[in-house]
């Protein structure tokens, strides 16, 4: 698995956890477990939980935007 694929898996799992539980109740350990990576791997991509939240939201918006572009085309 490439680093980019691993990052996308982490972002998807993070978005799902944050959406379900909110930022305060979401634990990075749980995201790591769901993404099948270590907590250290997550922090190698994202320096903080806040940055992970922000990036996961940007990632989800880009996914939605891409799908909307496809529908409009």
Number of C-alpha atoms within 10 A of each C-alpha: 5 7 9 9 10 17 17 15 18 24 25 19 20 28 23 17 20 20 13 11 11 13 16 8 10 17 15 20 14 15 24 20 13 16 20 14 15 15 15 12 14 23 15 10 14 17 10 13 17 11 13 21 20 14 16 22 18 14 16 15 12 12 12 12 12 11 12 11 10 9 8 6 6
